[in-house]
Amino acid sequence: MKNLFLHIPFTSRFFSVCKIFRFHKIFRNFVFGAFVLLLLPLGTSCSPIGVLKSHSATQTVDRVSTNNASVPQFLVCDRSFDVPVGIDNHAQDVLSVGEASRSFSVHFGFHQGVVRKSVSNGFVEVLLDTCLSNLVPVLAGVTNNAGVFSANFPSDMLNRLNPGKYRIWYRLQNGKSWAWANLFRLMPGRELAVFDIDGTLTTSDGEVFKETLSRFLGESAKDTLLWDKLGDWWLSSGNLAFGAKVRMGAENATHSVLQKGIFPIYLTGRPENITSLTRDWLSRNQFAEGVLKLAPSLHDVIPKDDGVGQFKFRVLSEMKALHLSVVEAYGNATTDINAYENFGVPKERTFILGKHGGEKGTVNLGETFSVL
């Protein structure tokens, strides 16, 4: 029997073993985490992000009415430059409110064969783009042994910025490699709506795996047997679309929230090393402008209340400390429900999709956003 098993092709043996585990959610998330952390960055080491756009800034929110007052003009500065942005580099969005200084961090890495390494002791320059002139130098420093450079954004520079979206550029070793993140400047008291991504804006929690696999294997993956096998294994369904599938009405829901003067926050348990992939997905599917926050540690990715649930509660608490008001929240998992409840989001403004909709007094949206 042992010899007979060994004669079965490796892929068949692998998927047979997976069936024994009955695709337990924790097992799937463990495999996904390992896949994302180890395999995703094996693509090209850097890629240009386009030519500098001809427009400098646009007004996307112009005195939109809210329940209490009108929202001031909101400027969007998102110029792109033809510079080498490393696929192993990532930096989270920064949210600034009032006069308080805000911390930021950036990670620089590279691949040597299949081994991912960090750029230690690398000289990093931080620059800010306001679309009013050339990039403005902010400060400089050196990465630590883990390839991370962290600092506080000067409060005097933040205070000179009008409400809007700006871009922070991180230049390594005089331009050898780059990374970027968005800087959002909001007024105190601004109302927020929190959106989970996987299983909420996408059709299932497994969509992130498909999106990551598509980036790793390239466009040809959708025609391969490997894609079909992995898709069937991960989601137990056939005829899978290539890339993460958007839940019906999701993008319109985010724009509807913004039109009411409520600013979107995309709060996800995805690991932060797929920040660029997630930004690309939100942009490609035309979701509304909003702050993106991903899980900074492996523990924060774990789909449990003391893992991703605690991470989301912590981010919501940071929003409150900035004198922002979370008035709506959208999710699909019990960890979302518990995090929103523990933070204090009203149950009548907690919207849950999928099988957990309506639990603990939340609003049941069913399988689409069409009821909003």
Buried (B, 14 or more C-beta within 10 A) or exposed (E): EEEEEEEEEEEEEEBEEBEEEEBEEEEBBEBBBEBBBEBBBBBEBBEEBEEEEEEBBEEBBEEBEBEEEEBBEBBBBBBBBEBBBBBBBBBBBBBBBBEBBBEBBBBBBBBEEEEBEBBEEBBBBBBBBBBEEEBBEBBEBEBBEEBBBEBEBBBEBBEEBEBBBBBBBBBBEEEBBBBBBBBBBBBEEBBBBBBBBBBBBBBBBBBBBBBBBBBBBEEEBBEEEEBBBBBEBBBEEEEBEBBBBBBEBBBBBBBBBBEBBBBBBBBBBBBBBBBBBBBEBBEEBEBBBBBBBBBBEEEBBBBBBEBBBBBBBEBBBEBEEBBBEBBBBBBBBBBBBBBBBBBEBBEEBBBBBBEBBEEEEBBBBEEBBEEE
